[in-house]
Amino acid sequence: MPVEFDEYSESDGYGGSIETGSNSYEILSFLAEHPDQGFTPTEIREHVDIPMGSIGPTLQRLDERELVRHKGPYWAIARDDRIGAFEAMQRSLEAIADVDDEWGDVDWEAEAVDESEIESWRESQRSDE
């Protein structure tokens, strides 16, 4: 299938986007949950659903993009503004999931404000001016 060449980017490639569900995303998500800790590739594998053979190459790509850091066998999330944005996005997604769980059974149509009530409110606001 052809793609728009100028708009195409590989999800796990060098410089590409980090899409939800990609190996890079899964590893960064795990490391972002523990920003002050370092993990070996084996320890990372125990917490993410990625084949062991993909952990090392993914960490190398993330390292080349300066999204992770390492000392010896230990890997951690980088200290970078982009990582702060990634962590904030993670927290937002978790909050949305929590709200969705909490409000998932609400019948929003039954709870909706009647359009006539909105119009009445608008008229009262105009008359107060």
Disulfide bonds with the S-S distance in Angstrom:
none
